[in-house]
């Protein structure tokens, strides 16, 4: 056998020597040049400070700041850094809290922070608390004050639109959207704060600092070369008019309902009110949780955004669209009339009409101006029974498709979360309801905005944009620019024009003329504004609600939709006031005052008495509290039944002795500290 070396042996030897050399070289660099690993190895001398940037400001259409920031300090704790001889009493004295409070807070910290990382101990220290803590910081190892920028609402309005921020929950941290967040971070929880969270948030920075012998920060480590700088959030410029918003909230005081106003030319939302509203400053600061609970349990539900979530029967405000579809498919002509004498009786049941004088429905314009129920019930039947359709089911589906194109019965895509799509009935629904046996008489109420048709105020306002623009609209949205950039990629979808089924301008002209007649000589005369051509439609929607297993008929909802001026329209509006009666009495005047305020920046002296009447009116109905109490009692009973099995375990937990918990907490910290030393 040859004793000569195999060439493969040399190759293998070289590979092993090469790998060993790379490992040794890497270890050399880690020990001598990699400063980050020195920091990790000596965290008591050098520590990593997370710096939270200010969130982006939110600014109205006139440049007025609606939401900005103010500097506060949160106190953070890392339990495994607490010394054995930590002086709890002195710490509590510095913060002005008692020992039981300290124990309860630490219990929550350890319960939710399994990995025992830095967690919030106390939010928003007062100036006195911060001063006392910093004076004695060297005694409180494991605790550290962190600078934060808390939101500051410049005016107590638009809370339902702007939204609020809060600490991310453990459940949120499990979602992909919050993968870069950690316990203790803040995020938007509603409104624009939630919708544009990634834009407003910015990027947090990390600063490495050295400590002195008293464990106090003494300066940046290595001159700050390892620091990563924080990046401030970008601002949002809105279409919303802060003055119009505040005025609308004043007019809706002591009323339950909503106002939505949109610029038809852009889809920009000028104001959105859900009433009763609330002061957004309540949802910041120490009392945020308590105030949220108070608002949540208020019977009038101020946290519920009625503008995008409440579904109302639109009542007579739907009649322009009933006529628009009838004219478009050819079921009627502008001159078509109906001999109404106070009711509609063609379906073997009487549907009342407010007008009994002959000729008030002699043609489309007169019928809309006088809001004739009989005329529009019959037009709806003529539409779904039209000869070009093979059946009433096909006719209804065609009608349904028109309404979907009007953005009814589906989400509009507005740029705040939790929108409701409303409901527009179709053949599938009625087949299910009536076991495939129904006709146009069965569903005739839909033609006058009742029955199974339900819309949100936002959808109604957007519908006015379609009529104002003669067949197109832009998706309703609040944000005009992000960081002063109107062409940001997030906003491109709001620049897209949506054309509705190519309905000719001549058809829209007929509907616009009829809506102008509503104000000039019809049911909406109270909304007339001198020198401004207003096109509108009043509505009085029947209102029923289930209470204790019974359906109670309550006072009607007051509804109103409009746009102005007719030529080159600048504002489209919808107003809904619950349990208030006729649309012409309340919703109409409020809408007209807002139109005048927006177009002229003030209300004329002549209309001040009307303004005063609207401001002073209290239209909150007693039924609201009855229904709310019944619903909450039902929910409480269900909750109690679900929780019954957990009762004893919960009682034991609540009865746990605080001293035992404190001992357990200290033992846990010691075990963690010992394991880290090993």
C-alpha positions as CSV (number, residue, x, y, z in Angstrom):
1,X,0.0,0.0,0.0
2,X,1.3,3.4,-0.9
3,X,2.1,5.8,2.0
4,X,1.8,8.9,-0.1
5,X,-0.8,11.4,1.2
6,X,-4.2,11.5,-0.5
7,X,-4.8,14.9,-2.1
8,X,-8.3,15.0,-0.5
9,X,-6.6,15.0,2.9
10,X,-5.0,18.3,2.1
11,X,-8.3,19.8,0.9
12,X,-10.1,18.7,4.1
13,X,-7.4,20.0,6.3
14,X,-7.4,23.3,4.5
15,X,-11.2,23.6,4.9
16,X,-11.0,22.8,8.7
17,X,-8.2,25.3,9.2
18,X,-10.1,27.9,7.2
19,X,-13.3,27.5,9.2
20,X,-11.3,27.6,12.5
21,X,-9.5,30.8,11.3
22,X,-12.8,32.5,10.4
23,X,-14.3,31.6,13.8
24,X,-11.2,32.9,15.7
25,X,-11.2,36.1,13.7
26,X,-14.8,36.7,14.3
27,X,-14.3,36.1,18.1
28,X,-11.5,38.6,18.0
29,X,-13.6,41.2,16.4
30,X,-16.5,40.6,18.8
31,X,-14.3,41.0,21.8
32,X,-12.4,44.1,20.6
33,X,-14.4,46.0,18.1
34,X,-18.2,45.1,18.3
35,X,-19.4,47.8,20.7
36,X,-23.0,46.6,20.6
37,X,-22.1,43.3,22.2
38,X,-20.1,45.1,24.9
39,X,-23.3,46.9,25.7
40,X,-25.2,43.6,26.1
41,X,-22.4,42.2,28.2
42,X,-22.4,45.2,30.5
43,X,-26.0,46.4,30.7
44,X,-25.5,47.9,34.2
45,X,-22.8,50.3,32.9
46,X,-24.4,51.1,29.6
47,X,-28.1,50.9,28.9
48,X,-30.3,51.2,25.8
49,X,-32.8,54.1,25.9
50,X,-35.8,53.9,23.6
51,X,-36.8,57.4,22.3
52,X,-40.4,57.8,21.1
53,X,-40.9,60.4,18.4
54,X,-43.8,62.8,18.3
55,X,-46.8,61.6,16.4
56,X,-47.8,63.5,13.3
57,X,-50.1,66.5,13.7
58,X,-53.6,66.6,12.2
59,X,-54.5,69.9,10.5
60,X,-57.8,71.2,9.1
61,X,-58.5,72.6,5.6
62,X,-57.6,76.2,6.8
63,X,-54.3,75.2,8.4
64,X,-55.7,75.1,11.9
65,X,-54.1,72.4,14.1
66,X,-56.7,70.0,15.5
67,X,-54.4,67.4,17.1
68,X,-50.8,67.9,18.2
69,X,-48.5,66.7,21.0
70,X,-47.3,67.6,24.4
71,X,-44.3,66.0,26.3
72,X,-44.9,63.7,29.3
73,X,-43.0,61.0,31.1
74,X,-44.0,57.4,31.7
75,X,-42.3,55.4,34.4
76,X,-41.0,52.0,33.2
77,X,-39.9,49.0,35.2
78,X,-37.7,46.0,34.5
79,X,-38.5,43.6,37.4
80,X,-35.3,41.5,37.1
81,X,-33.2,44.7,37.7
82,X,-34.8,45.4,41.1
83,X,-32.2,45.0,43.9
84,X,-32.8,42.6,46.8
85,X,-33.0,45.4,49.3
86,X,-35.3,47.6,47.2
87,X,-36.9,50.2,49.5
88,X,-40.5,50.0,48.5
89,X,-41.7,52.5,51.1
90,X,-39.3,55.2,49.9
91,X,-40.2,54.5,46.3
92,X,-44.0,54.8,47.1
93,X,-43.3,58.1,49.0
94,X,-41.5,59.6,46.0
95,X,-44.4,58.8,43.7
96,X,-47.1,59.6,46.3
97,X,-48.7,56.1,46.2
98,X,-49.4,53.5,48.9
99,X,-47.9,50.1,49.1
100,X,-51.1,48.3,48.1
101,X,-51.1,50.3,44.8
102,X,-47.5,49.4,44.2
103,X,-48.3,45.7,44.7
104,X,-51.3,45.8,42.4
105,X,-49.4,47.5,39.7
106,X,-46.5,45.0,40.0
107,X,-48.9,42.1,39.9
108,X,-50.3,43.3,36.6
109,X,-46.7,43.9,35.2
110,X,-45.7,40.3,36.0
111,X,-48.9,38.8,34.8
112,X,-48.8,40.3,31.4
113,X,-45.0,40.3,30.8
114,X,-44.0,36.7,30.7
115,X,-40.6,37.4,29.3
116,X,-40.0,40.0,32.0
117,X,-39.0,42.9,29.8
118,X,-39.3,46.6,30.5
119,X,-42.9,47.4,31.1
120,X,-45.0,50.5,31.9
121,X,-45.4,51.0,35.7
122,X,-47.1,54.4,35.8
123,X,-48.2,56.5,32.9
124,X,-47.9,60.3,32.7
125,X,-46.0,61.3,35.8
126,X,-47.0,64.6,37.2
127,X,-44.3,67.3,37.3
128,X,-44.0,66.7,41.1
129,X,-43.7,63.0,40.7
130,X,-41.1,63.3,38.0
131,X,-39.0,65.7,40.1
132,X,-39.1,63.6,43.2
133,X,-38.2,60.5,41.3
134,X,-35.2,62.0,39.4
135,X,-33.9,63.4,42.7
136,X,-33.7,59.8,44.1
137,X,-33.3,57.9,40.8
138,X,-30.0,56.2,42.0
139,X,-32.0,54.5,44.8
140,X,-34.5,53.0,42.3
141,X,-32.6,50.7,40.1
142,X,-35.0,48.9,37.7
143,X,-37.1,51.9,37.2
144,X,-36.6,54.4,34.4
145,X,-38.6,57.5,33.2
146,X,-39.3,57.5,29.4
147,X,-40.1,60.6,27.4
148,X,-43.3,60.4,25.4
149,X,-45.4,62.7,23.4
150,X,-49.1,62.5,24.4
151,X,-51.8,63.8,22.1
152,X,-53.3,67.2,22.7
153,X,-56.6,68.2,21.2
154,X,-56.7,71.9,20.5
155,X,-60.5,72.0,20.7
156,X,-63.0,69.8,22.3
157,X,-64.6,68.7,19.0
158,X,-64.3,66.0,16.3
159,X,-63.3,63.3,18.8
160,X,-65.2,60.6,16.9
161,X,-63.2,61.5,13.7
162,X,-59.8,62.1,15.1
163,X,-59.9,59.1,17.4
164,X,-57.6,58.4,20.4
165,X,-54.5,56.4,21.2
166,X,-53.7,53.9,23.9
167,X,-51.3,51.2,24.9
168,X,-51.2,48.2,22.6
169,X,-52.8,45.1,24.2
170,X,-51.4,41.6,24.2
171,X,-54.0,40.6,21.7
172,X,-52.9,43.4,19.3
173,X,-49.3,42.3,19.6
174,X,-50.3,39.0,18.0
175,X,-51.5,40.6,14.8
176,X,-49.2,41.1,11.8
177,X,-49.9,44.9,11.8
178,X,-48.2,45.3,15.2
179,X,-45.2,43.0,14.7
180,X,-42.8,45.9,15.3
181,X,-44.5,47.0,18.5
182,X,-43.7,45.9,22.0
183,X,-45.5,46.0,25.3
184,X,-45.8,49.6,26.5
185,X,-46.0,51.2,23.0
186,X,-48.9,53.4,22.1
187,X,-51.0,53.1,19.0
188,X,-54.2,54.6,17.5
189,X,-57.3,52.8,18.6
190,X,-60.0,54.6,16.7
191,X,-60.7,57.2,14.0
192,X,-57.9,58.7,11.9
193,X,-55.4,57.7,14.7
194,X,-56.1,54.1,13.9
195,X,-56.6,54.4,10.1
196,X,-53.3,56.2,9.6
197,X,-51.4,54.7,12.5
198,X,-48.3,53.8,10.4
199,X,-48.2,57.4,9.0
200,X,-48.7,59.2,12.3
201,X,-46.5,56.9,14.4
202,X,-43.1,57.7,12.9
203,X,-40.1,55.6,13.9
204,X,-38.7,55.2,17.4
205,X,-35.0,55.7,18.0
206,X,-32.5,54.0,20.3
207,X,-29.8,55.9,22.3
208,X,-27.0,54.1,24.2
209,X,-26.0,55.9,27.4
210,X,-23.3,55.4,30.0
211,X,-24.1,55.4,33.7
212,X,-22.1,56.9,36.6
213,X,-21.3,55.2,39.9
214,X,-24.8,56.2,41.1
215,X,-26.3,54.4,38.1
216,X,-27.5,57.7,36.6
217,X,-27.1,58.6,32.9
218,X,-23.9,60.5,32.4
219,X,-23.7,60.9,28.7
220,X,-23.9,59.2,25.3
221,X,-21.9,56.1,24.8
222,X,-19.0,56.5,22.3
223,X,-20.3,59.9,21.4
224,X,-23.6,58.6,20.1
225,X,-22.2,56.8,17.1
226,X,-24.2,53.7,17.8
227,X,-27.5,55.6,18.3
228,X,-30.3,55.3,15.8
229,X,-32.3,58.5,15.4
230,X,-36.0,58.7,15.9
231,X,-38.2,59.9,13.0
232,X,-41.2,62.0,13.6
233,X,-44.6,60.9,12.3
234,X,-45.9,62.7,9.2
235,X,-48.8,65.1,9.5
236,X,-52.3,64.8,8.0
237,X,-53.9,67.7,6.2
238,X,-57.7,67.3,6.2
239,X,-60.6,68.5,4.1
240,X,-62.5,68.9,7.4
241,X,-63.3,72.4,8.4
242,X,-62.7,72.8,12.2
243,X,-65.1,75.8,12.5
244,X,-67.9,74.0,10.6
245,X,-67.4,70.9,12.7
246,X,-67.6,72.9,15.9
247,X,-70.7,74.7,14.7
248,X,-72.4,71.4,13.7
249,X,-71.7,69.9,17.1
250,X,-73.3,72.9,18.7
251,X,-76.4,72.7,16.6
252,X,-76.7,68.9,17.4
253,X,-76.3,69.5,21.2
254,X,-79.1,67.6,23.1
255,X,-80.0,65.7,20.0
256,X,-79.3,62.1,18.9
257,X,-78.2,61.7,15.4
258,X,-75.6,62.7,12.8
259,X,-74.4,65.2,10.3
260,X,-72.2,64.5,7.3
261,X,-71.1,67.2,4.8
262,X,-68.9,66.5,1.7
263,X,-67.4,68.5,-1.0
264,X,-68.9,66.9,-4.2
265,X,-65.9,68.0,-6.3
266,X,-63.3,66.1,-4.3
267,X,-65.1,63.7,-2.0
268,X,-63.5,65.5,0.9
269,X,-65.5,65.3,4.1
270,X,-66.1,68.8,5.5
271,X,-67.6,67.8,8.8
272,X,-68.8,64.6,10.4
273,X,-70.8,64.7,13.7
274,X,-72.2,61.9,15.7
275,X,-74.3,63.3,18.5
276,X,-74.1,63.2,21.4
277,X,-70.4,63.8,21.0
278,X,-67.7,63.9,23.7
279,X,-64.6,65.9,24.6
280,X,-61.7,63.8,23.2
281,X,-59.5,65.1,26.0
282,X,-61.3,62.6,28.2
283,X,-59.5,59.8,26.5
284,X,-56.0,60.9,27.4
285,X,-54.2,61.1,30.7
286,X,-54.5,59.1,34.0
287,X,-58.3,58.8,33.8
288,X,-58.5,57.5,30.3
289,X,-59.8,54.0,31.3
290,X,-62.3,55.4,33.8
291,X,-63.6,58.0,31.3
292,X,-63.9,55.4,28.5
293,X,-66.0,53.2,30.8
294,X,-68.2,56.1,31.7
295,X,-68.7,57.0,28.0
296,X,-69.3,53.4,27.0
297,X,-72.1,53.0,29.6
298,X,-73.8,56.3,28.8
299,X,-77.3,55.4,27.3
300,X,-76.9,57.9,24.4
301,X,-73.7,56.0,23.3
302,X,-71.3,58.8,22.5
303,X,-68.6,56.4,21.4
304,X,-70.9,55.0,18.6
305,X,-70.3,56.8,15.3
306,X,-73.8,57.2,14.0
307,X,-72.5,58.8,10.8
308,X,-70.9,55.6,9.5
309,X,-72.4,52.9,11.8
310,X,-76.1,53.7,12.4
311,X,-78.5,52.4,9.8
312,X,-81.7,54.4,9.3
313,X,-84.7,54.0,7.0
314,X,-84.1,57.0,4.8
315,X,-87.7,57.8,4.5
316,X,-88.6,60.4,1.8
317,X,-85.0,61.4,1.3
318,X,-84.7,58.3,-1.0
319,X,-87.4,59.6,-3.4
320,X,-85.0,61.4,-5.7
321,X,-83.3,58.1,-6.2
322,X,-86.6,56.2,-6.7
323,X,-87.4,58.7,-9.4
324,X,-83.9,58.6,-10.9
325,X,-84.0,54.9,-11.4
326,X,-87.6,55.0,-12.7
327,X,-86.6,57.7,-15.3
328,X,-83.4,55.9,-16.2
329,X,-84.9,52.5,-17.0
330,X,-87.8,54.2,-18.9
331,X,-90.6,53.2,-16.4
332,X,-91.8,56.8,-16.2
333,X,-91.3,60.1,-18.0
334,X,-90.9,63.6,-16.4
335,X,-94.5,64.3,-17.2
336,X,-95.9,61.1,-15.6
337,X,-98.4,61.9,-12.9
338,X,-100.5,59.9,-10.4
339,X,-104.0,60.8,-9.1
340,X,-103.2,60.8,-5.4
341,X,-106.0,62.0,-3.1
342,X,-104.3,61.3,0.3
343,X,-103.3,57.6,0.1
344,X,-102.1,54.8,-2.0
345,X,-104.6,51.9,-2.3
346,X,-103.5,50.0,-5.3
347,X,-102.1,47.1,-3.2
348,X,-105.2,46.4,-1.2
349,X,-104.0,48.4,1.8
350,X,-103.8,52.1,2.4
351,X,-100.5,53.9,2.5
352,X,-101.1,57.4,3.8
353,X,-99.9,60.6,2.0
354,X,-99.5,63.9,3.8
355,X,-101.2,65.8,0.9
356,X,-104.9,65.4,-0.1
357,X,-105.2,68.2,-2.6
358,X,-105.8,67.2,-6.2
359,X,-102.9,67.7,-8.6
360,X,-100.0,67.6,-6.1
361,X,-98.5,64.6,-8.0
362,X,-99.5,65.6,-11.5
363,X,-95.8,65.2,-12.7
364,X,-92.5,64.2,-11.3
365,X,-91.4,67.7,-10.2
366,X,-94.6,68.4,-8.3
367,X,-94.6,64.9,-6.7
368,X,-91.1,65.3,-5.4
369,X,-91.7,68.9,-4.2
370,X,-94.7,67.7,-2.2
371,X,-93.2,64.3,-1.2
372,X,-96.1,62.3,-2.4
373,X,-95.9,58.8,-0.9
374,X,-98.5,57.4,-3.4
375,X,-96.5,58.6,-6.4
376,X,-93.2,57.1,-5.4
377,X,-94.6,53.8,-4.2
378,X,-96.2,53.5,-7.6
379,X,-93.0,54.5,-9.4
380,X,-91.1,51.8,-7.5
381,X,-93.7,49.2,-8.6
382,X,-93.6,50.4,-12.2
383,X,-89.8,50.1,-12.1
384,X,-89.5,46.6,-10.8
385,X,-92.5,45.4,-12.9
386,X,-91.2,47.2,-16.0
387,X,-92.0,45.3,-19.3
388,X,-88.3,45.0,-20.3
389,X,-87.7,42.7,-17.3
390,X,-88.7,39.0,-17.4
391,X,-90.0,39.1,-13.8
392,X,-90.3,41.2,-10.7
393,X,-87.3,39.4,-9.4
394,X,-85.2,40.6,-12.3
395,X,-86.7,44.0,-12.0
396,X,-85.8,44.2,-8.3
397,X,-82.3,43.0,-9.0
398,X,-81.8,45.8,-11.6
399,X,-83.0,48.3,-9.0
400,X,-80.7,46.8,-6.5
401,X,-77.7,47.1,-8.9
402,X,-78.5,50.8,-9.4
403,X,-78.5,51.4,-5.6
404,X,-75.2,49.5,-5.2
405,X,-73.8,51.8,-7.8
406,X,-75.0,54.8,-5.7
407,X,-72.9,53.3,-2.9
408,X,-76.0,52.2,-1.0
409,X,-75.9,48.8,0.8
410,X,-72.1,48.5,0.7
411,X,-69.1,50.2,2.3
412,X,-68.2,53.6,0.7
413,X,-64.6,53.1,1.7
414,X,-64.3,56.1,3.9
415,X,-60.8,56.5,5.5
416,X,-61.9,55.8,9.1
417,X,-62.5,52.3,10.5
418,X,-65.6,50.4,11.5
419,X,-67.9,51.6,8.7
420,X,-71.3,49.9,8.3
421,X,-72.5,49.0,4.8
422,X,-76.3,49.6,5.4
423,X,-78.8,47.3,3.8
424,X,-80.4,47.2,0.3
425,X,-82.9,44.3,-0.2
426,X,-82.6,42.0,-3.2
427,X,-84.5,39.0,-4.6
428,X,-82.5,36.6,-2.4
429,X,-83.7,38.4,0.8
430,X,-87.4,38.5,-0.3
431,X,-87.3,34.8,-1.5
432,X,-86.1,33.9,2.0
433,X,-88.6,36.2,3.8
434,X,-91.7,35.2,1.7
435,X,-90.7,31.7,0.6
436,X,-90.4,32.7,-3.1
437,X,-94.0,34.1,-3.1
438,X,-93.9,37.9,-3.4
439,X,-94.6,40.7,-5.9
440,X,-94.2,44.4,-6.2
441,X,-97.1,45.1,-3.7
442,X,-95.3,43.0,-1.1
443,X,-92.3,45.3,-1.1
444,X,-94.0,48.6,-2.1
445,X,-92.8,50.5,1.0
446,X,-89.2,50.5,-0.3
447,X,-90.2,53.1,-2.8
448,X,-90.8,55.6,-0.1
449,X,-87.7,54.7,1.9
450,X,-89.2,52.3,4.4
451,X,-89.3,48.5,4.7
452,X,-86.0,46.7,4.5
453,X,-84.0,49.6,3.1
454,X,-81.4,51.0,5.6
455,X,-78.7,53.6,4.9
456,X,-76.0,55.4,6.9
457,X,-75.9,59.2,6.9
458,X,-72.5,59.0,5.1
459,X,-74.2,57.0,2.3
460,X,-77.0,59.5,2.1
461,X,-74.5,62.4,1.8
462,X,-72.5,60.6,-0.8
463,X,-75.8,60.0,-2.7
464,X,-76.2,63.8,-2.8
465,X,-72.7,64.1,-4.3
466,X,-73.8,61.8,-7.2
467,X,-76.9,63.9,-8.0
468,X,-74.9,67.2,-7.6
469,X,-72.2,65.9,-10.0
470,X,-74.7,64.5,-12.4
471,X,-73.5,60.9,-12.2
472,X,-70.2,60.6,-10.5
473,X,-68.5,60.7,-7.1
474,X,-65.2,60.3,-5.3
475,X,-64.8,58.0,-2.4
476,X,-65.6,60.0,0.7
477,X,-62.4,60.7,2.7
478,X,-60.9,63.1,5.3
479,X,-57.2,63.3,4.3
480,X,-56.2,65.7,1.6
481,X,-52.4,65.3,2.0
482,X,-49.9,63.3,4.0
483,X,-46.8,65.2,5.0
484,X,-48.0,68.0,2.6
485,X,-48.0,65.5,-0.3
486,X,-51.4,65.3,-2.0
487,X,-50.1,62.5,-4.3
488,X,-49.0,60.1,-1.6
489,X,-49.7,56.5,-2.7
490,X,-52.1,56.0,0.2
491,X,-54.4,58.7,-1.3
492,X,-54.5,57.7,-4.9
493,X,-57.6,55.6,-4.6
494,X,-59.5,58.7,-3.4
495,X,-58.6,60.6,-6.6
496,X,-60.4,58.0,-8.8
497,X,-63.7,59.2,-10.3
498,X,-66.6,56.7,-10.0
499,X,-69.2,57.0,-12.8
500,X,-72.7,55.7,-12.0
501,X,-74.1,53.6,-14.8
502,X,-73.7,56.3,-17.5
503,X,-77.1,57.9,-16.7
504,X,-77.5,60.9,-19.0
505,X,-77.1,64.5,-17.7
506,X,-80.7,65.2,-18.9
507,X,-82.1,62.7,-16.3
508,X,-80.0,64.3,-13.5
509,X,-81.2,67.8,-14.6
510,X,-84.8,66.7,-14.1
511,X,-84.1,65.4,-10.6
512,X,-82.1,68.5,-9.7
513,X,-84.9,70.8,-10.8
514,X,-87.4,68.8,-8.7
515,X,-85.1,69.0,-5.7
516,X,-84.8,72.8,-6.2
517,X,-88.6,72.9,-6.1
518,X,-88.6,71.2,-2.8
519,X,-86.9,74.3,-1.2
520,X,-88.5,76.9,-3.4
521,X,-92.1,75.8,-3.2
522,X,-92.4,72.4,-1.4
523,X,-91.8,70.7,1.9
524,X,-88.3,72.1,2.4
525,X,-89.2,75.8,2.3
526,X,-87.6,76.3,5.7
527,X,-84.2,75.5,4.3
528,X,-84.3,78.4,1.8
529,X,-81.2,80.6,1.9
530,X,-81.4,84.0,0.2
531,X,-79.1,84.2,-2.8
532,X,-78.2,80.4,-2.7
533,X,-79.9,77.8,-4.8
534,X,-80.4,74.8,-2.6
535,X,-81.5,71.4,-3.9
536,X,-82.9,69.2,-1.1
537,X,-85.3,66.6,0.0
538,X,-87.0,66.3,3.4
539,X,-87.7,63.0,5.1
540,X,-89.7,61.6,8.0
541,X,-88.7,58.0,8.7
542,X,-91.0,55.7,10.6
543,X,-89.1,54.4,13.7
544,X,-89.7,51.1,15.5
545,X,-87.6,49.4,18.1
546,X,-87.8,46.0,19.9
547,X,-88.2,46.3,23.7
548,X,-88.8,43.2,25.9
549,X,-90.0,41.1,23.0
550,X,-92.4,43.8,21.7
551,X,-92.0,46.2,18.7
552,X,-92.7,49.7,19.9
553,X,-93.5,52.5,17.4
554,X,-91.7,55.6,18.5
555,X,-91.5,59.1,17.2
556,X,-90.3,59.4,13.7
557,X,-86.7,60.2,12.7
558,X,-86.2,63.7,11.2
559,X,-84.1,63.4,8.0
560,X,-82.8,65.8,5.4
561,X,-80.4,65.7,2.4
562,X,-79.3,68.6,0.2
563,X,-76.5,70.1,-1.9
564,X,-75.7,73.7,-2.9
565,X,-75.4,75.7,-5.0
566,X,-77.1,73.9,-7.8
567,X,-74.5,75.2,-10.3
568,X,-71.0,74.3,-9.3
569,X,-72.0,72.6,-6.0
570,X,-69.6,73.0,-3.1
571,X,-71.3,71.1,-0.3
572,X,-73.5,68.0,-0.1
573,X,-75.1,67.2,3.3
574,X,-77.2,64.7,5.2
575,X,-78.7,65.2,8.6
576,X,-80.5,62.6,10.7
577,X,-82.0,63.3,14.1
578,X,-83.6,60.4,15.9
579,X,-87.1,60.6,17.4
580,X,-87.5,64.2,16.4
581,X,-90.5,64.2,14.0
582,X,-90.7,65.9,10.6
583,X,-87.6,66.4,8.5
584,X,-88.6,69.9,7.6
585,X,-88.9,70.9,11.3
586,X,-85.5,70.0,12.6
587,X,-83.0,68.3,10.2
588,X,-83.8,70.7,7.4
589,X,-83.1,74.0,9.3
590,X,-79.9,72.5,10.8
591,X,-78.7,71.5,7.3
592,X,-79.5,74.9,5.8
593,X,-77.6,76.7,8.6
594,X,-74.6,74.6,8.0
595,X,-74.7,75.2,4.2
596,X,-74.9,79.0,4.8
597,X,-72.1,78.8,7.4
598,X,-69.8,77.0,5.0
599,X,-70.6,79.0,1.9
600,X,-70.6,82.4,3.6
601,X,-68.6,81.8,6.7
602,X,-71.5,83.2,8.8
603,X,-75.3,83.1,9.3
604,X,-77.3,86.1,8.3
605,X,-79.0,88.2,11.0
606,X,-82.4,87.3,9.5
607,X,-81.8,83.6,10.4
608,X,-80.5,84.2,13.9
609,X,-83.8,83.3,15.5
610,X,-83.8,80.0,13.6
611,X,-80.3,79.4,14.7
612,X,-81.2,80.1,18.3
613,X,-84.2,77.7,18.1
614,X,-82.0,74.9,16.8
615,X,-79.3,75.5,19.5
616,X,-81.7,75.4,22.4
617,X,-83.8,72.5,21.3
618,X,-83.6,69.3,23.4
619,X,-84.9,66.4,21.3
620,X,-83.5,63.4,23.3
621,X,-86.4,61.1,23.7
622,X,-87.1,59.2,26.9
623,X,-87.4,55.9,24.9
624,X,-83.6,56.0,24.4
625,X,-83.0,55.4,28.1
626,X,-85.7,52.7,28.3
627,X,-84.3,50.7,25.3
628,X,-80.7,51.1,26.5
629,X,-81.6,49.8,30.0
630,X,-83.5,46.8,28.5
631,X,-80.6,45.9,26.2
632,X,-78.0,46.3,28.9
633,X,-80.0,44.2,31.3
634,X,-80.3,41.5,28.6
635,X,-76.5,41.7,27.9
636,X,-75.7,41.5,31.6
637,X,-77.9,38.4,32.1
638,X,-76.1,36.6,29.2
639,X,-72.7,37.7,30.6
640,X,-73.6,36.5,34.1
641,X,-74.6,33.1,32.8
642,X,-71.4,32.7,30.8
643,X,-69.3,33.7,33.8
644,X,-71.0,31.5,36.3
645,X,-68.5,28.6,36.0
646,X,-65.6,31.1,36.6
647,X,-67.1,32.7,39.7
648,X,-65.3,30.7,42.4
649,X,-61.9,30.8,40.7
650,X,-62.3,34.6,40.3
651,X,-63.3,35.0,44.0
652,X,-60.2,33.1,45.1
653,X,-58.0,35.2,42.9
654,X,-59.4,38.4,44.3
655,X,-59.1,37.2,47.8
656,X,-55.4,36.5,47.4
657,X,-53.4,38.0,50.2
658,X,-51.2,40.9,49.2
659,X,-48.3,39.9,51.4
660,X,-48.2,36.5,49.8
661,X,-48.2,38.0,46.4
662,X,-45.4,40.4,47.3
663,X,-43.3,37.4,48.6
664,X,-44.1,35.5,45.4
665,X,-43.1,38.5,43.3
666,X,-39.7,38.9,45.1
667,X,-39.0,35.2,44.8
668,X,-39.8,35.3,41.1
669,X,-37.4,38.2,40.6
670,X,-34.6,36.4,42.5
671,X,-35.0,33.3,40.4
672,X,-34.8,35.3,37.2
673,X,-31.8,37.2,38.4
674,X,-30.0,33.9,39.4
675,X,-30.7,32.3,36.1
676,X,-29.3,35.3,34.2
677,X,-26.1,35.2,36.3
678,X,-25.7,31.5,35.3
